[in-house]
Amino acid sequence: MNNAGVWASINGIIADGFTPEGLQKLDSYAEQFISGRLVYQRFSPREQHGCAEGGATHVIASLLAGAKAGTDSEHQAALGDFKRECQLGAQQEAVIEISFGYQLAEGGEAIVYDHGSTLIKSIGLDYFIQPIFALDRVSLHNAYFPETAMKVLGFGRTAEGDFKVIVEQPFIEGSHVSD
């Protein structure tokens, strides 16, 4: 697939609403980007390496934001209009936020998002009070349930200022309990 085809595919993933198949394609593009098989012409080779060092989430967010800023093949003059820049920024934020999939559930401990073959969880401190206790819980979970080990992706805050631990975990298709 050529560069224009990748951008068309990314825009299709956005337009389709981030289906599980689309999320898997984004993961594949991130892997290709990190390995150097997909070149983002916006970056020099050194800059692309720097982006790749940020990990797959960084790469995917950069690609999604880039799709809303314009593709490599489009020539864009300096926009210069602050209002236009703010509008583009809002579009980029919206597409990056939804990239982790659709919200599946919300409970006292976490908000859970569908991310194709994995789940993304935004874990609050409601049950833990201190971040160390939430991190200890992740460690204990991983020790006792290695088949569903959680990988800490990062940290953040809600608009209300609540601290969150962001983790990724394998999705395991279950079935309903029967007699």
Phi, psi and omega in degrees: 000134179277176184301316179297324178294323177296314180295321177297319178296316180297316177296326175294320178299317179296312182297325181281355176084029175059060176292164176305322179294319178296319178296323177294323176297317178299318177299319179294318178297322178297317180297318178295320179297312183296323180278355178087005179278342175243121184256126176264103189295348178291337184251150167286166178305320180295319179293322177297319177299318178298320177295316180299324179296339177286351178093171186300321181296319178297316181298312181299315179298320179295319178294317180294316178296322178296326178295329179273346178268342183122146184280168178302326185279348179273135175266122180243125174286163176301126185290314174070345182263114185301319179299318178296319178299318179295320178296315177298320178299317179295320177296318179296316179301316182297317182286328178289317182301319185277352187296341180276004175105184183271148178292127178263319186204160175215131179222192181294332184268319189205161166256131186247131181242141174283124179231045180075247182278357178227169173246146172250131180239135174255099187267124177270176182260012183308318181270346191247336182065304183252142178304325182300325180289323176294318178293323176298322179296320177298316179299314180295316177303313182295327179291320186265340181227065185297335180290342177235037182303141178264139176248123179286122180266330182168193185220156178191190179224149174283174177299334179275356178094005180286131180290140180226144170254126182257122181233160174240143184215143178300144175267128178243120180288122180254178175229162181290147178294139178235167178292000000 
